[in-house]
Amino acid sequence: MKRIFCISIILTLLISTLNTAHAFTCGKKFFSKGDLSFQVLIDCGEPVIREVIGYTLTPDQRREMVIERWVYGPVKGFYQVLIFEGGVLIKEEKIINK
């Protein structure tokens, strides 16, 4: 019984670590895929770079959505690059500040 309990705790910790491994952090806030751009803007302020990098259509092909790249940092030697599609975070990358 103790073994099952220990395994379940270890799995829970691993899963929580994986979920935050690709999260953008701003102060004590975590952002990940699916979060909205206005939430990031309110909590983190204006990015150092904010640019429109393209356009795409909604799944029903009826409306156009903006694709934006936001860059924050450098923090601890890294820039955080966020890609938003239609105001929804779809990708987060860290780039080394050289």
C-alpha positions in Angstrom: 0.0 0.0 0.0 2.8 2.4 0.8 4.4 1.6 -2.5 1.3 2.6 -4.5 1.0 5.8 -2.4 4.7 6.7 -3.1 4.4 6.0 -6.8 1.2 8.1 -7.1 3.0 11.0 -5.4 6.0 10.7 -7.6 3.8 10.6 -10.7 1.9 13.7 -9.5 5.1 15.6 -9.0 6.4 14.6 -12.5 3.2 15.6 -14.2 3.1 19.0 -12.4 6.8 19.6 -13.4 6.0 18.7 -17.1 3.1 21.1 -17.2 5.2 24.1 -16.0 8.3 23.1 -18.0 6.9 24.9 -21.0 5.1 27.6 -19.2 6.0 31.3 -19.6 6.6 32.8 -16.2 6.1 36.4 -15.3 6.7 37.2 -11.7 4.6 34.6 -9.8 2.2 34.0 -12.7 2.5 31.0 -15.1 1.1 31.1 -18.7 0.9 28.2 -21.1 -0.8 27.2 -24.4 -4.4 28.3 -24.5 -4.0 31.4 -22.3 -5.2 34.7 -23.7 -3.0 37.6 -24.8 -4.9 40.2 -22.7 -4.1 38.2 -19.5 -0.4 38.2 -20.3 -0.5 41.9 -21.1 -2.3 42.8 -17.8 0.1 40.7 -15.7 3.4 41.2 -17.5 3.0 44.6 -19.2 4.1 45.5 -22.7 6.7 43.2 -24.3 10.0 44.6 -25.5 9.0 43.5 -29.1 5.5 43.0 -30.3 5.0 42.3 -34.0 2.5 40.9 -36.4 4.1 37.9 -38.2 1.1 36.7 -40.2 -2.5 35.9 -40.6 -4.5 32.7 -40.6 -8.1 31.6 -41.0 -10.4 30.3 -38.3 -11.1 26.5 -38.5 -14.4 27.3 -40.3 -12.5 29.5 -42.8 -14.8 32.5 -42.2 -12.6 34.9 -40.3 -9.0 36.0 -40.4 -6.9 35.8 -37.2 -3.7 37.8 -36.5 -0.5 35.8 -35.6 1.7 37.9 -33.3 5.1 37.4 -31.8 5.8 39.0 -28.3 9.2 39.0 -26.8 9.9 39.5 -23.1 13.3 39.7 -21.4 16.1 39.2 -21.1 15.6 37.4 -17.8 18.4 35.2 -16.4 20.1 35.3 -19.8 17.0 34.3 -21.8 14.4 36.0 -24.0 10.9 34.5 -23.8 9.2 34.5 -27.2 5.4 34.0 -27.2 3.3 33.3 -30.3 -0.4 34.2 -30.3 -2.9 33.2 -32.9 -6.2 35.1 -32.7 -5.2 36.3 -29.2 -4.5 32.8 -27.9 -1.1 31.6 -26.8 0.0 28.7 -29.1 3.7 28.5 -28.6 6.4 29.6 -26.1 10.2 29.5 -26.7 13.3 30.5 -24.7 16.1 32.1 -26.7 19.6 32.6 -25.2 20.7 36.2 -25.0 24.2 36.3 -26.6 
